[in-house]
Each structure stands twice: as C-alpha cells, then as structure tokens.
C-alpha cells in the first residue's frame, strides 16, 4: 500500500462528511461538464473519491465508472451508489485505469491532477486511451498561480511541513499555463477554460485526430 493510499484511506470518513468549499463554483463546473455529456457516453472518472460527482452526473451519461486509489473511498462510493444502475466504482490509480482497456468517450478528473506525481505520463496515457474527438474534462487547483492571493500563498508554504507531519499528501505546484500546455502537448486541443474557483483551472479538451 502506497503512502498516498494510506493517507486517503485514513481521510475517507472525514472527507465524505466535509462540505463543498465553494458550492457556487462546484455547481457551475458540474453544470458545464453535464452540458458536454450525451446519454450514450461511456465515462471514466479518475480520482472519484467518494463518488458524489459521478452520481450527480449519472442521469446525463450512459455509464460512469469511477476509480480511486483509496479502497476506503471506493467503499463509501459503492454504498452511496446502491440502486444506481449506470454507475460503478473500482480501486485503481489513474495509470491503471488507462491500462485496463475500458472504452471511454469522456474522461473526467476533478481535483486529482495536482495530487498526481507522474502528471505528464498520466496525461499521455489518457490521450492514448481516447479516440480522436473524445473529451477530457478536468478541474485542477494550481497553487503556483501568482493570482491566488495571500491566504492561499500561506497555505502553499505550509504544505511541506504538513506533509512531513502526515497531514497532507504530495501536491504538484502548478500554474494555469503550465497545466494547459501539458494537456495540449499530450495530444488535446482546448475547448473551454475558466477559473472556478479562482485558484482552480477548469478545462475541457478534445483529443486531436
């Protein structure tokens, strides 16, 4: 079991009870995501956590498969999904999810890629998994963005100390432009971008042919 898996297993119960920090931004980006989905779409969500977003989007897709590295998170998600026929959850890393060969019309990744060590490798794996024209929709905190403000800057400075004490996982310090370039270099064209909330970059990208 990796350190990241141990961290998120330990955090799962508390995470499941935590309120959404910015409900307006969450509702907006969920709505924008919903607008791109079709009733026939096969959707993979990477880093699905306790499954809340997958379950919200279930009425708008054909099938959603949520994956997460934490068995404890997945157990909570499975319990919440009782009776929902077109949603399933399984334990897998982002890289493993792409290697398992499940067909996908859309890949989702919300608040996961700043926690992903081999980010360029994962982006390339997502691109290789998707057919031309398929969508990759993500939202990623970018804590190196200069405009995030003093409060977030202070939080960023505390992360190394919090990691040493076991109170924080690995965190990528990203900027908007860096993240967008990484997605484009993997083989995508950007369709829509925005900051909701301010420090997070919402990106809709289409796999190039």
C-alpha positions in Angstrom: 0.0 0.0 0.0 1.5 3.4 -1.0 1.7 6.4 1.3 -0.9 8.2 -0.8 -3.3 5.2 -0.4 -2.8 5.2 3.3 -3.3 8.9 3.6 -6.7 8.9 1.7 -7.9 5.7 3.4 -7.4 7.4 6.7 -9.1 10.6 5.5 -12.0 8.9 3.7 -14.6 9.1 6.5 -13.9 12.7 7.3 -13.7 13.6 3.6 -17.1 12.1 3.0 -18.7 14.4 5.6 -16.9 17.5 4.6 -19.0 20.3 2.9 -18.1 21.6 -0.5 -15.8 24.6 0.0 -17.2 26.7 -2.9 -20.7 25.4 -3.8 -21.3 28.0 -6.5 -18.1 27.0 -8.3 -18.8 23.3 -7.9 -22.4 23.7 -9.3 -21.1 25.8 -12.2 -18.4 23.4 -13.3 -20.7 20.4 -12.8 -23.2 22.1 -15.0 -20.6 22.8 -17.7 -19.5 19.2 -17.5 -23.1 18.0 -17.8 -23.6 20.1 -21.0 -20.9 18.1 -22.8 -22.3 14.6 -21.9 -24.5 12.5 -24.1 -26.9 9.8 -22.9 -24.8 7.2 -24.8 -21.4 8.3 -23.4 -19.1 5.9 -21.5 -17.4 8.0 -18.9 -14.4 7.3 -16.7 -13.8 9.5 -13.7 -10.2 9.4 -12.3 -9.8 10.1 -8.6 -13.5 9.9 -8.0 -13.2 10.0 -4.2 -16.5 9.0 -2.5 -18.4 9.2 -5.8 -20.5 12.3 -5.3 -19.8 13.9 -8.7 -20.2 10.7 -10.6 -23.6 10.1 -9.0 -24.7 13.7 -9.8 -23.7 13.2 -13.5 -25.2 9.7 -13.8 -28.5 10.9 -15.3 -26.6 12.6 -18.2 -24.4 9.7 -19.3 -24.8 6.1 -20.5 -22.4 4.6 -18.0 -19.9 6.1 -15.5 -17.0 4.2 -13.9 -15.3 6.0 -11.0 -11.8 5.0 -10.0 -9.7 5.9 -7.0 -6.6 4.7 -5.3 -8.3 4.5 -1.9 -10.3 1.3 -1.1 -12.0 3.2 1.8 -13.1 6.0 -0.6 -14.4 3.4 -3.1 -16.3 1.5 -0.4 -18.2 4.7 0.6 -18.9 5.4 -3.1 -20.2 1.9 -3.6 -22.5 2.3 -0.6 -23.8 5.6 -1.9 -24.4 4.1 -5.4 -26.8 1.4 -4.2 -29.7 1.3 -6.7 -28.0 3.4 -9.3 -27.6 1.1 -12.3 -25.3 3.1 -14.6 -22.6 3.9 -12.1 -19.8 1.6 -10.8 -16.7 2.2 -8.8 -13.4 0.3 -8.5 -9.9 0.8 -6.9 -7.3 1.9 -9.4 -4.7 4.6 -10.0 -5.1 6.9 -12.9 -2.4 5.0 -14.8 -4.0 1.6 -14.0 -7.4 3.0 -15.1 -6.0 3.8 -18.6 -4.3 0.4 -18.8 -7.5 -1.6 -18.1 -8.8 -1.1 -21.6 -12.3 0.1 -20.8 -13.8 2.1 -23.6 -14.4 5.8 -22.8 -16.0 8.7 -24.7 -15.2 11.1 -21.9 -12.5 11.0 -19.1 -13.1 13.2 -16.1 -10.6 14.3 -13.4 -11.6 16.7 -10.7 -9.2 17.9 -8.0 -6.9 15.0 -8.7 -4.1 16.0 -11.0 -2.3 18.3 -8.5 -2.0 15.2 -6.4 -0.6 13.1 -9.2 3.2 12.5 -9.2 3.8 11.5 -12.9 1.4 14.0 -14.3 2.8 14.2 -17.8 2.8 10.4 -18.0 -0.9 10.3 -16.9 -1.9 12.9 -19.4 -0.2 10.9 -22.2 -2.0 7.7 -21.0 -5.3 9.5 -21.1 -4.7 10.8 -24.6 -3.6 7.3 -25.8 -6.8 5.8 -24.3 -9.2 8.2 -26.0 -10.2 8.2 -29.7 -10.0 11.4 -31.8 -12.8 13.7 -30.8 -13.3 12.2 -27.3 -13.3 14.6 -24.4 -11.1 15.1 -21.3 -12.7 17.3 -18.7 -10.8 18.4 -15.6 -10.6 20.8 -12.7 -7.2 21.3 -11.0 -6.0 23.5 -8.2 -3.0 25.5 -9.4 -1.2 26.6 -6.2 1.7 28.2 -8.0 -0.5 30.7 -9.9 0.5 34.2 -8.8 -3.1 35.4 -8.6 -4.2 33.0 -5.9 -3.8 35.6 -3.1 -2.0 35.9 0.2 -4.2 33.3 2.1 -3.5 30.6 -0.5 0.1 31.6 -0.7 0.4 31.0 3.1 -1.3 27.6 2.7 1.1 26.6 -0.1 4.0 27.5 2.1 2.7 25.2 4.8 2.3 22.1 2.6 5.9 20.8 3.0 5.6 21.0 6.8 2.1 19.4 6.7 3.5 16.5 4.5 6.3 15.8 7.0 3.7 15.6 9.8 1.4 13.3 7.7 -1.4 15.9 7.4 -1.1 16.4 3.6 -0.4 14.3 0.5 2.0 15.0 -2.3 1.0 18.2 -4.1 2.1 19.5 -7.5 2.6 23.2 -7.6 1.1 24.1 -11.0 0.3 27.3 -12.9 -2.6 27.6 -15.3 -0.4 28.0 -18.4 1.8 25.0 -17.4 -1.3 22.8 -16.9 -2.8 23.8 -20.2 0.4 23.3 -22.1 0.8 19.8 -20.6 -2.7 18.9 -21.8 -2.1 20.3 -25.2 1.3 18.5 -25.5 -0.4 15.2 -24.6 -2.5 15.5 -27.8 -5.5 17.6 -26.9 -7.0 20.9 -28.1 -8.5 23.2 -25.5 -12.3 23.7 -26.0 -13.1 25.7 -22.8 -11.1 27.0 -19.8 -12.0 29.0 -16.7 -11.1 29.5 -13.1 -13.8 28.2 -10.8 -12.9 28.9 -8.0 -10.0 31.4 -8.6 -7.2 29.0 -7.9 -8.6 26.0 -9.9 -8.5 25.6 -13.6 -11.5 24.1 -15.3 -10.5 22.6 -18.7 -12.5 20.9 -21.4 -10.2 19.4 -24.0 -10.8 17.3 -27.1 -8.5 14.6 -28.4 -6.9 15.6 -31.6 -7.1 13.3 -34.6 
